[in-house]
Amino acid sequence: MHEAPPPWNPGGHFEVIESGLLIILDTCILRECGLGSSSTDLLRTIRTAGAQGVAVPWMVLEELAAQQAVKYAQKHEAAERALKALAEVTPWAFPTPLAPAAPDNVREHWRTEWRGVVDVIPTSETALREAAFREANGLAPCKIQDGGRSAKTGFRDAAIWLSAIEYAREHPHSEVFFVSSNTRDFGDGSGEYRPPMDQDVWTTGNLTHLTSLDDVISRFASPTAMDDDKARTILGSDTVLTEAGRVAHSTLRTFRCTIATGTLGRETELGQATVWMETPTAVLDSVKDVDAYKIGEQEWCTATVRWILGGRALLQGGTYLVTAGCSWETRVLFNLSAGTDARLTILRSKAPVHIPTGVFDHLPIWIDPPMSIPQKFEKAHSFVENTLAEELAAKNTSVRGKAVLCPECDTLNSPREQACMVCSTPL
């Protein structure tokens, strides 16, 4: 039995700027962009800048999640058939290690991913009832194709449209922009609408219909010339480097790295770490694909940045603390107008990779050889991983209140411990 979707969950408190502006996006706009595009980065930038809100109706979030869940279920079913067919022609016992399908997990994953781009406004019960009525009667934006009883379509389109209309009515002091490239059902934005959509728009007075993301960009985000040297200076500042290290510490799990192995000098080998045991030192390596926009009175910039990270980490397997270094490529957003507070945001990132020994040698960190964790202290490994897993599941990467940080070796310890599980320092 599958888990029912959350009814009208905004994904967090959504505070309306009564004198401001809200951009409401249709499913087709986000589906065309995808999560990893520069267009989606720009939407994040507009939302982060705060002069305009960027949101979708609840129905859009569920539709985006459902599209991915359906694809997943189809691929999983195909994989099951393939394994069954292989087992039938294999003359010995054939294990089928395919895990059961988990479409609810897939849906929640995509809800979470898109909530990182947009806020969510309610699709009310009233809107859903009206949408069902319009589909049953073929009223716009719904339609009846070929006059057939089974050809009535458009319930979700109506629910999305009515969510935007309802929001505009309830917030008359806000400018509301509804953005959809579905001109076949919603019209071309010229102001000519089929009944009863014409009455919907007439009763709001504050809703503007746009038909492309380019329309949004031209209105709210003017491209500006960007000095790459200025971007590099900001990204190389102590404040930004500290923030990059903090984000790496709280988000990177099980990553490839280069580790120090020698007791003398800096001999290295390639390995894999489970978690950073302290906030790693971040060094700016490269900056490319820089784009800058003026949004309101501020300038914002997106760029692809590669950081070199170094610090102490837990070697996979949990029996050694090592000095590790890795390269981490990210797409970032930062403020060009905020002085020393660049408000760095990691939009997305690639998995960390090893670095050459020559690069590792020049990291501004203290290099220690691997330190074996005594057998009786190996529980530190599972404790750290379990604590972090609980926090990540709760969308809270801070471990304050659940763990105690050792002042000597920066190991996370259970609040029940009287001494550090690694170095025995009293806590």
Disulfide bonds with the S-S distance in Angstrom:
none
